[in-house]
Amino acid sequence: MEQRCWNNRQKKVGKFGIINNCKISFIEETIMSNNFVNDLEKNYKLKEELVEKLRHLIKNVDHISKKYSDFNEIRKRWFEIGPVPRIKDQILWNNFQHNIKNFYDYLKLNRTFKKIDEEHNFKEKKNIILQAKKLSDSKNLFRSEKLLDRLLKKWKYETGPVSNDNDKLENELKNIIEITKEKIEIFKKNKEIFFKENLQKKVQLLKKMKDVLKVNCKSNSEWKSKINNFETIKNQIQLIGPVKPEENKIFWKDFRKCNKEFYLEKNIFFKDQKRDYKKNIQNQERIINDVKLLTEGNLCVKEKVILLQKEWKKIKPVPFKVNKKNFNIFKSLCDQIFKKISSQKLIENEKTINETKLKTKYINEIKKLIEEGKLNINETFDGWNNFLTKHVDSERKFFEIMKIYLKAKGLNENEIEIKFFDQKIKRMNDKEKKNEKISLNRKLKEFEKELSILENNFSFFNDKSKQNILLKKIKMDLCSIKENIISLNLKISKLSN
């Protein structure tokens, strides 16, 4: 005797007339059902906890920004938690919305944060409207119908209120939905006609793909153009709506065949391109020979080596192993040259050390002359400018002594700075002057920008706030920046002369 299973699956009858497979399936589904119920209850408890947190959020003594951050976290967590039992869902949702409204009422005390949230909600709703428009314009209306329902749920449950444009945005979305639904209804009524139109469009684009396939390419750039054209047509085909399943099979068979031919041809071309490897390897070997010649010549070859390094970087493509081997040889030769250059610098550093000792002696002599009251400023600066090297520590000590002396003579900070700058110009070459001018112009732009911001901020103060400490500080900053701008303009003009 045979029995029919309740889930329409026929299996062998067991010893006592029980269908074994059906029994197992029923047990599995019962367990899954129980787990689902447990999950609903668990989600309900989690959401109840969130409602309690939201209720106590207003009473917390935390800073308003911390409260707002916690509020967003609670709201985000709410939508991450899964569904709850249907009987309790509506009451729970009403409680959640009630507490959100209470929190927003509380936030009226600090309108800045409410404004931020409304702007965020406005952007989210605008984004949903844009997505709805895209779905309305989509050619695949089967897909649009499903995605539109998701957008409506997102609009209803995941976005908050906006200030003035709420009705306007809702009407805009409503119009888009109505238009989309009309299109879907028209599509369903005239499904056969649309299927034919979609098939015709796909066939036309497939012909274009075959035409692109026939184009002969000889260079990398041509192949890039061909690949782009092919991929563009391919994407256009995929965006076209559905066709009848029988016709779809025939079309996709032809489509896959065209794809296969294209990629086969492309692979053949790039395999042939390996011949360029040989040429690039020869170029690398030539550069290695040039560096070897430089190691045997004079030491003043740093710039030539740098140029060869730049040329090396441009050589592509090269097989990895060969490239690594050649690069190691090239790098070792370059290192030899730079070691020779560094040894030459050591000799130059010895000269610098000797001159530094002379500078220290000269500074001590200046101190004695200041004590005796016999210092001649112009002769002192000329003597200092005769030194060839520029040692930072010595320069700092010299200018500190001269600054103290000039202050004692009655010069102010700006006059001393300009006088020092005149002396520095005398020791600069053309390249250093150019770099200094660029640096000063950059600083000038920064100060001018800062000045513009401060003047703009200054305009916001009214008559009642004239005694404000912040206002006094802004005035002081304005004066300081203006003095810096005048000083920088004077320095730039001196460098230009």
C-alpha positions in Angstrom: 0.0 0.0 0.0 1.3 3.5 -0.9 0.6 6.8 0.7 1.0 10.4 -0.8 3.2 12.9 1.2 1.6 16.2 2.3 4.3 18.1 0.5 3.7 16.3 -2.8 6.8 14.2 -2.7 6.4 10.4 -3.1 8.9 8.2 -1.2 9.0 4.5 -0.1 6.6 3.5 2.7 8.4 2.5 6.0 7.8 -0.5 8.1 4.7 0.9 9.9 3.3 2.8 7.0 5.1 6.1 7.8 6.8 7.9 4.9 10.3 8.4 6.3 11.4 11.4 4.2 8.1 13.3 4.9 8.6 12.8 8.6 12.1 14.2 8.5 11.0 17.1 6.4 8.2 17.9 8.8 10.5 17.8 11.8 13.0 20.1 10.1 10.3 22.6 9.1 8.9 22.5 12.7 12.3 23.3 14.1 12.8 26.1 11.6 9.4 27.5 12.5 10.2 27.4 16.2 13.5 29.1 15.6 11.8 31.9 13.6 9.3 32.5 16.4 12.2 32.7 18.9 14.0 35.1 16.7 10.8 37.3 16.5 10.6 37.4 20.3 14.3 38.1 20.6 14.0 41.0 18.2 11.0 42.3 20.1 13.0 42.4 23.4 16.0 44.2 21.6 13.6 46.8 20.2 12.0 47.3 23.6 15.4 48.0 25.1 16.1 50.6 22.3 12.7 52.3 23.1 13.7 52.5 26.8 17.2 53.9 25.9 15.5 56.5 23.7 13.1 57.4 26.5 15.9 58.0 29.0 18.1 59.8 26.5 16.5 63.2 27.3 17.2 62.8 31.0 20.9 62.1 30.6 23.4 64.8 31.6 25.6 64.1 28.6 26.5 66.9 26.2 24.0 67.6 23.4 26.3 66.4 20.7 26.8 63.0 22.6 23.0 62.7 22.9 22.6 63.3 19.2 25.2 60.7 18.4 23.5 58.2 20.7 20.1 59.0 19.1 21.4 58.3 15.6 23.0 55.0 16.8 19.7 53.9 18.4 17.8 54.7 15.2 20.4 52.9 13.0 20.3 49.9 15.3 16.5 49.8 15.2 16.5 49.2 11.4 19.3 46.6 11.6 17.2 44.4 14.0 14.9 42.0 12.2 11.1 41.7 12.3 9.0 41.3 15.5 5.6 39.4 16.1 2.9 41.1 14.1 0.6 41.5 17.1 3.2 43.6 18.9 4.6 45.4 15.9 2.3 48.4 15.6 2.3 49.3 19.3 6.1 49.0 19.4 6.5 51.2 16.3 4.1 53.8 17.7 6.1 53.9 21.0 9.4 54.3 19.0 7.9 57.1 16.9 6.5 58.9 20.0 9.9 58.9 21.7 11.6 60.1 18.5 9.1 63.0 18.4 9.8 63.8 22.1 13.6 63.8 21.3 13.1 66.2 18.4 11.0 68.5 20.7 13.9 68.4 23.1 16.3 69.2 20.3 14.4 72.5 19.6 16.5 73.9 22.4 19.4 73.4 20.1 18.2 74.0 16.6 21.6 73.4 15.0 21.4 69.7 15.5 17.8 69.6 14.3 18.8 71.5 11.2 21.7 69.0 10.5 19.3 66.0 10.8 16.7 67.7 8.6 19.4 68.3 6.0 20.5 64.7 6.2 16.8 63.6 5.8 16.3 65.9 2.9 19.4 64.5 1.1 18.2 60.9 1.7 14.7 61.7 0.4 16.2 63.5 -2.7 18.3 60.4 -3.3 15.3 58.1 -3.1 13.4 60.4 -5.6 16.4 60.2 -8.0 16.5 56.4 -7.7 12.7 56.3 -8.3 13.2 58.5 -11.5 15.8 56.1 -12.7 13.5 53.1 -12.1 10.7 55.0 -13.9 13.0 55.5 -16.9 14.3 51.9 -16.8 13.5 49.6 -19.6 13.3 46.6 -17.4 10.0 47.3 -15.7 9.8 43.8 -14.0 12.9 44.8 -12.0 11.6 48.4 -11.4 8.4 47.1 -9.8 10.3 45.1 -7.2 12.9 47.9 -6.4 10.2 50.5 -6.2 8.6 48.7 -3.2 11.9 48.7 -1.4 12.3 52.5 -2.0 8.8 53.1 -0.6 9.7 51.1 2.6 13.0 53.0 2.9 11.1 56.4 2.6 8.5 55.4 5.2 10.7 53.7 7.8 14.3 54.9 7.4 14.0 58.6 6.7 13.0 61.3 9.2 11.2 64.7 8.9 12.4 67.7 6.9 11.6 71.3 7.5 9.4 72.9 4.8 9.7 70.7 1.7 8.1 67.5 3.1 4.8 67.8 1.2 6.6 68.9 -1.9 9.0 65.9 -1.8 6.1 63.5 -1.0 4.1 64.8 -4.0 7.1 64.5 -6.2 7.6 60.9 -5.2 3.9 60.2 -5.5 3.9 61.5 -9.1 6.9 59.4 -10.0 5.3 56.3 -8.5 2.0 56.9 -10.4 3.9 57.4 -13.7 5.9 54.2 -13.1 2.8 52.1 -12.2 1.1 53.4 -15.4 4.2 52.3 -17.4 4.1 48.9 -15.6 0.4 48.4 -16.4 0.9 49.4 -20.1 3.9 47.0 -20.2 1.9 44.1 -18.8 -0.9 44.8 -21.3 1.4 45.1 -24.3 4.0 42.6 -23.1 4.3 40.9 -26.5 4.9 44.1 -28.3 7.6 45.2 -25.9 9.2 41.8 -26.1 9.5 42.2 -29.9 10.9 45.7 -29.6 13.5 44.6 -27.1 14.5 41.7 -29.3 14.9 44.1 -32.3 17.0 46.5 -30.3 19.2 43.7 -29.0 19.7 42.3 -32.5 20.7 45.7 -33.9 23.3 46.2 -31.1 24.6 42.7 -31.7 25.2 43.7 -35.4 27.2 46.7 -34.2 29.2 44.4 -31.9 30.0 42.2 -35.0 31.0 45.3 -36.9 33.4 46.3 -34.1 34.8 42.8 -34.1 35.7 43.2 -37.8 37.8 46.3 -37.2 41.6 45.5 -37.5 43.8 47.1 -34.8 47.5 47.4 -34.9 48.4 49.5 -31.9 47.7 49.5 -28.2 45.6 52.7 -28.4 43.5 51.3 -31.2 42.8 48.2 -29.2 41.8 50.3 -26.2 39.3 52.1 -28.4 38.0 48.9 -29.8 37.6 47.3 -26.3 35.8 50.5 -25.0 33.4 50.4 -28.0 32.7 46.7 -27.6 32.1 47.0 -23.8 29.8 50.0 -24.3 27.6 48.0 -26.8 27.7 45.0 -24.5 26.5 47.1 -21.5 23.7 48.6 -23.7 22.5 45.1 -24.5 22.4 44.2 -20.8 20.3 47.3 -20.0 17.5 46.5 -22.5 14.4 44.8 -21.1 13.4 41.2 -21.3 12.4 39.1 -24.3 10.6 35.8 -24.7 12.5 32.9 -23.2 12.6 30.9 -26.5 14.0 33.9 -28.4 16.3 34.8 -25.6 18.1 31.5 -25.8 18.8 31.9 -29.5 20.0 35.5 -29.0 22.3 34.7 -26.1 23.9 31.9 -28.0 24.9 34.3 -30.8 25.9 36.9 -28.3 28.3 34.5 -26.4 29.8 33.4 -29.7 30.6 37.0 -30.6 32.1 37.6 -27.2 34.3 34.5 -27.5 35.7 35.6 -30.9 36.4 39.1 -29.6 38.4 38.0 -26.5 40.2 35.4 -28.5 41.4 38.0 -31.0 42.4 40.3 -28.1 44.4 37.6 -26.4 46.3 36.9 -29.6 47.2 40.6 -30.0 48.6 40.9 -26.5 50.5 37.7 -26.8 52.2 39.1 -29.9 53.0 42.2 -27.9 55.6 40.2 -26.0 58.0 41.0 -28.9 58.2 44.4 -27.4 59.8 42.9 -24.3 63.0 42.2 -26.3 63.3 45.8 -27.3 62.8 47.1 -23.8 65.3 44.7 -22.4 67.9 46.0 -24.9 67.1 49.5 -23.8 67.7 48.6 -20.2 71.1 47.0 -21.1 72.1 50.2 -23.0 71.3 52.3 -19.9 73.4 49.9 -17.7 76.4 50.3 -20.1 76.0 54.1 -19.9 76.1 54.0 -16.1 79.2 51.9 -16.2 80.9 54.5 -18.3 79.9 57.2 -15.8 81.5 55.2 -12.9 84.8 55.3 -14.8 84.6 59.1 -15.5 84.5 62.3 -13.3 82.5 62.5 -10.1 80.3 65.4 -11.3 77.7 63.1 -12.9 74.8 63.2 -10.4 72.4 64.9 -12.7 73.2 62.5 -15.6 72.5 59.5 -13.3 69.2 61.0 -12.3 68.2 61.4 -15.9 69.1 57.8 -16.6 67.0 56.7 -13.6 64.0 58.7 -15.0 64.6 57.0 -18.5 64.7 53.6 -16.8 61.3 54.2 -15.2 59.8 54.9 -18.6 60.8 51.5 -20.0 57.7 49.3 -19.9 56.7 46.4 -20.1 59.6 44.1 -19.2 59.3 40.5 -17.9 59.4 40.5 -14.1 62.5 38.3 -13.5 64.6 40.0 -16.2 63.5 43.4 -14.9 64.5 42.5 -11.4 67.9 41.2 -12.4 68.7 44.3 -14.6 67.4 46.6 -11.9 69.7 45.1 -9.3 72.7 45.7 -11.6 71.6 49.2 -12.4 71.0 50.1 -8.8 74.4 48.8 -7.6 76.2 50.9 -10.3 74.2 54.0 -9.2 75.0 53.3 -5.6 78.7 53.2 -6.5 78.5 56.7 -8.1 76.6 58.1 -5.2 79.1 56.7 -2.7 81.9 58.5 -4.6 79.9 61.7 -4.6 79.3 61.3 -0.8 83.0 60.9 -0.2 83.6 64.1 -2.1 81.1 65.8 0.1 83.0 64.6 3.2 86.0 66.5 2.0 83.9 69.6 1.5 82.4 69.1 5.0 85.9 69.3 6.4 86.3 72.7 4.8 83.0 73.7 6.2 84.1 72.7 9.7 87.3 74.8 9.4 85.2 77.8 8.2 82.8 77.3 11.1 85.7 77.7 13.5 86.7 80.9 11.8 83.0 82.1 12.1 83.0 81.4 15.8 86.2 83.4 16.2 84.7 86.2 14.1 81.5 86.3 16.4 83.7 86.5 19.5 85.5 89.5 17.9 82.2 91.2 17.2 81.2 90.8 20.9 84.4 92.5 22.0 83.9 95.4 19.5 80.3 95.8 20.9 81.6 96.0 24.5 84.2 98.5 23.4 81.7 100.5 21.4 83.8 100.3 18.2 81.5 98.2 16.0 80.9 99.3 12.4 77.7 97.7 11.1 78.4 97.8 7.4 82.0 96.4 7.8 80.7 93.7 10.1 78.1 92.5 7.6 80.6 92.7 4.7 83.1 90.6 6.7 80.4 88.0 7.5 79.3 87.9 3.8 82.9 86.9 2.8 82.4 83.5 4.3 81.5 81.0 1.6 79.5 78.4 3.6 76.2 78.9 5.5 76.2 77.1 8.8 72.8 77.3 10.5 74.0 77.5 14.1 76.7 80.2 13.3 74.2 82.2 11.3 71.7 82.1 14.1 74.3 83.3 16.7 75.5 86.1 14.4 72.1 87.5 13.7 71.0 87.2 17.4 74.0 89.3 18.4 73.4 91.8 15.7 69.7 92.0 16.5 70.4 92.8 20.2 72.9 95.5 19.0 70.5 97.1 16.5 67.7 97.1 19.0 70.0 99.0 21.4 70.6 101.5 18.6 66.8 102.2 18.4 65.7 100.0 15.4 62.3 98.2 15.6 61.6 94.5 14.7 60.5 95.2 11.1 63.6 97.5 10.4 65.9 94.9 11.8 64.3 92.1 9.8 64.5 94.1 6.5 68.2 94.9 7.2 69.0 91.2 7.8 67.1 90.3 4.6 69.2 92.8 2.6 72.3 91.0 3.8 70.9 87.6 3.0 70.1 88.7 -0.6 73.8 89.6 -1.1 74.7 85.9 -0.4 72.0 84.4 -2.6 72.6 83.1 -6.2 69.9 83.4 -8.8 68.3 80.0 -8.1 68.1 80.7 -4.3 66.5 84.1 -5.0 63.9 82.5 -7.3 63.1 79.8 -4.6 62.9 82.5 -1.9 60.5 84.6 -4.0 58.3 81.6 -4.6 58.2 80.8 -0.8 57.4 84.5 0.1 54.6 84.6 -2.5 53.1 81.5 -1.0 53.2 83.0 2.5 51.7 86.2 1.1 48.7 84.3 -0.3 48.2 82.6 3.0 48.2 85.8 4.9 45.9 87.5 2.4 43.4 84.6 2.7 43.6 84.7 6.5 43.0 88.5 6.3 39.9 88.1 4.2 38.5 85.5 6.6 39.1 87.7 9.7 37.6 90.8 8.0 34.6 88.7 7.1 34.2 87.5 10.7 34.7 91.1 11.9 31.6 92.2 10.0 29.4 89.9 12.0 29.9 91.8 15.3 27.3 94.4 16.1 27.6 97.7 18.1 26.8 96.0 21.4 29.7 93.6 21.1 32.4 96.3 20.8 33.9 95.4 24.2 34.0 91.7 23.4 37.3 90.1 24.2 37.1 88.0 21.0 36.6 91.2 18.9 39.7 92.7 20.5 41.7 89.6 19.6 40.5 89.8 16.0 41.6 93.4 15.8 45.1 92.6 17.1 45.3 89.7 14.6 44.2 92.0 11.7 47.0 94.5 12.6 49.6 91.7 12.8 48.6 90.2 9.5 48.6 93.6 7.7 52.2 94.3 9.0 53.3 90.8 7.8 51.8 91.5 4.3 53.6 94.9 4.1 56.9 93.2 5.1 56.5 90.4 2.6 55.6 92.8 -0.3 58.8 94.8 0.5 60.9 91.6 0.5 59.5 90.4 -2.8 60.2 93.8 -4.4 63.8 93.7 -3.1 64.2 90.2 -4.7 62.7 91.5 -8.0 65.2 94.3 -8.3 
